Structures are given as structure tokens and as C-alpha cells.
Amino acid sequence: MRPLAERFGLVIASDFEDYGAGYPTVDFLNGPSPTDFGQRVDWVITNPPLNKAEAFLDRALSVVAVGVAFILRASWAEGQGRYERVFKDRPPTLIAQHTERVPMVRGRLDRKAVTQIPYAWFMWRKEGALFTEMTWIPPCRKHFERDTDYA
């Protein structure tokens, strides 16, 4: 959350489960959104559960003013069914493929974690897109990590 706040200012963070980070637990799919209380939400930026990513996209697009950004397994771009349900009528504005592996460990950060799973950012602008731009994120983990990330 801290890196996002450095760039965007106000960041409202929550999680479905309490991992000890101090974020409120919220059911994003069924619970209230800040827009229910009159707050503007410019972006929803998340790592949704893979099996609920389509539902998260529907909900996120219904509450944002600007856009949605999901980090997901790169393979999420595959599949005829997902093409029909998601990409055919609302293609992402941008897919940004990580060129280095991004290790994700449930509920914590781990400097020594490794993974074989490739991840990409899938981004939608609220106004939609006629086509999807694809780009690559060059290796950058060491540049952006800080010792305080692992405190």
C-alpha cells in the first residue's frame, strides 16, 4: 500500500482475510464499496483470487471512475470461454507482462521467495478500449525493493 500512496496520495486498502497488515477485512464482491458512502474511487488495483477474477472485474468496473488494474497469472489471457465472457466485448486497455518472475507468498512478503509462475498486469480504462496494447515490464524488482518492505 505504501508504494501506491507515494504515487497516488489517498489509498484505501482492504483484504478478504486478516493477514496482520492492519487492513480492514472487506468482501469486495458482496460488501459495501467506498462509492456506497459517496467517495469517489478512481482505480481498483488488486490481485484478485484467480477463480473470482471475472466477478472482481465486473464489480470493479461498476465502482471506478478511471480504471482497473489486476495482477494475474499471465495464462489468464488464454481460453475461449474467457475470451467470450471477458475479452471479446471489453478488451483490456493494456497487458503488461513481467519479464522476471514475481514471487507472491500468501499473506506476507518474503525476500527469498521464488516462483515459476509468470504474472502480468491487466488494465481496463472505464471508457473501454477498441484494442489491447501489450508491453513488457523489464527486470526491476531489485531497483524498487527496500529493506523496510521486509520489516
C-alpha positions as CSV (number, residue, x, y, z in Angstrom):
1,M,0.0,0.0,0.0
2,R,2.8,2.4,0.8
3,P,4.2,2.5,-2.7
4,L,0.8,3.2,-4.1
5,A,0.2,6.0,-1.6
6,E,3.6,7.5,-2.6
7,R,2.3,7.8,-6.2
8,F,-1.5,8.4,-5.8
9,G,-1.9,10.0,-2.4
10,L,-5.1,8.6,-0.8
11,V,-5.2,4.8,-1.0
12,I,-7.9,2.7,0.7
13,A,-6.7,-0.8,1.3
14,S,-8.6,-3.9,2.4
15,D,-8.4,-7.6,2.2
16,F,-10.8,-10.5,2.3
17,E,-8.8,-12.1,5.2
18,D,-6.8,-10.6,8.0
19,Y,-3.1,-11.2,7.3
20,G,-1.9,-8.9,10.0
21,A,-1.2,-5.9,7.8
22,G,-3.8,-3.8,9.6
23,Y,-6.2,-3.5,6.6
24,P,-9.9,-3.9,7.2
25,T,-11.4,-7.1,6.0
26,V,-14.0,-6.5,3.3
27,D,-15.9,-8.8,1.0
28,F,-15.2,-6.9,-2.3
29,L,-17.8,-8.8,-4.2
30,N,-20.7,-8.6,-1.7
31,G,-19.7,-5.9,0.7
32,P,-20.0,-2.1,0.5
33,S,-17.7,-0.1,-1.7
34,P,-16.5,3.4,-0.9
35,T,-18.9,4.7,-3.6
36,D,-21.8,3.5,-1.4
37,F,-20.7,6.2,1.0
38,G,-20.3,8.9,-1.6
39,Q,-16.5,8.5,-2.0
40,R,-15.0,8.6,-5.5
41,V,-12.9,5.6,-6.4
42,D,-10.5,6.4,-9.3
43,W,-8.8,3.0,-9.6
44,V,-9.2,-0.5,-8.2
45,I,-5.8,-2.2,-8.1
46,T,-5.7,-5.7,-6.9
47,N,-4.5,-9.3,-7.1
48,P,-8.0,-11.0,-7.1
49,P,-8.4,-14.7,-6.4
50,L,-7.9,-16.3,-9.8
51,N,-11.2,-18.2,-9.7
52,K,-13.1,-15.0,-8.9
53,A,-11.2,-12.6,-11.2
54,E,-14.1,-12.2,-13.7
55,A,-16.5,-11.3,-10.9
56,F,-14.0,-8.9,-9.4
57,L,-13.7,-7.2,-12.8
58,D,-17.4,-6.8,-13.1
59,R,-17.6,-5.3,-9.7
60,A,-14.5,-3.1,-10.1
61,L,-15.7,-1.6,-13.4
62,S,-19.0,-0.8,-11.7
63,V,-17.4,1.3,-9.0
64,V,-14.4,3.1,-10.6
65,A,-14.2,6.5,-12.2
66,V,-11.0,5.8,-14.2
67,G,-9.8,2.2,-14.3
68,V,-9.0,-1.2,-13.0
69,A,-5.6,-2.9,-12.7
70,F,-5.3,-6.6,-11.9
71,I,-2.1,-8.6,-11.4
72,L,-2.8,-12.1,-12.5
73,R,-1.1,-15.2,-13.9
74,A,-0.2,-14.4,-17.5
75,S,-2.2,-17.5,-18.5
76,W,-5.4,-15.6,-17.6
77,A,-5.3,-14.2,-21.1
78,E,-5.9,-17.7,-22.5
79,G,-9.1,-19.6,-23.1
80,Q,-12.1,-19.5,-25.5
81,G,-14.6,-19.2,-22.7
82,R,-12.8,-16.2,-21.1
83,Y,-12.4,-14.6,-24.5
84,E,-16.2,-14.8,-25.0
85,R,-17.0,-13.7,-21.4
86,V,-14.4,-11.0,-20.9
87,F,-12.1,-10.0,-23.7
88,K,-14.4,-10.0,-26.8
89,D,-16.6,-7.2,-25.7
90,R,-14.3,-5.4,-23.3
91,P,-10.7,-5.9,-24.1
92,P,-8.2,-4.6,-21.6
93,T,-6.5,-1.3,-22.5
94,L,-3.1,-2.7,-21.6
95,I,-1.5,-6.0,-20.7
96,A,2.0,-5.5,-19.1
97,Q,3.9,-8.8,-18.9
98,H,6.6,-9.1,-16.2
99,T,9.9,-10.3,-17.7
100,E,11.1,-11.5,-14.4
101,R,9.2,-13.8,-12.1
102,V,7.2,-12.1,-9.4
103,P,7.1,-14.3,-6.3
104,M,3.9,-14.0,-4.3
105,V,3.5,-15.6,-0.9
106,R,0.1,-15.7,0.7
107,G,-0.3,-13.1,3.4
108,R,3.3,-11.9,3.6
109,L,6.4,-10.7,1.9
110,D,9.4,-13.0,1.6
111,R,12.7,-11.6,0.1
112,K,13.9,-15.2,-0.7
113,A,10.7,-16.4,-2.3
114,V,10.9,-17.8,-5.8
115,T,8.3,-18.9,-8.4
116,Q,7.9,-20.4,-11.8
117,I,4.6,-18.6,-12.4
118,P,4.7,-15.7,-14.9
119,Y,2.5,-12.7,-14.0
120,A,1.1,-9.8,-16.0
121,W,-0.9,-6.7,-15.3
122,F,-4.3,-6.5,-17.0
123,M,-5.6,-2.9,-17.1
124,W,-9.0,-1.6,-18.2
125,R,-10.0,2.0,-18.6
126,K,-13.6,2.8,-17.6
127,E,-14.3,4.2,-21.1
128,G,-13.2,1.0,-22.7
129,A,-10.8,0.2,-25.4
130,L,-11.0,-0.8,-29.1
131,F,-7.8,-2.9,-28.9
132,T,-5.3,-4.0,-26.3
133,E,-1.8,-2.7,-26.1
134,M,0.8,-5.1,-24.9
135,T,4.1,-4.2,-23.3
136,W,6.8,-5.8,-21.1
137,I,8.0,-4.8,-17.7
138,P,11.8,-5.1,-17.7
139,P,13.5,-6.6,-14.6
140,C,13.0,-4.1,-11.8
141,R,12.4,-5.9,-8.5
142,K,15.9,-5.1,-7.1
143,H,15.5,-1.5,-8.1
144,F,12.2,-1.0,-6.3
145,E,12.6,-3.2,-3.2
146,R,13.6,-1.6,0.0
147,D,14.8,-3.2,3.2
148,T,11.8,-1.6,5.0
149,D,9.5,-3.7,2.8
150,Y,10.5,-6.7,4.9
151,A,10.4,-5.2,8.4
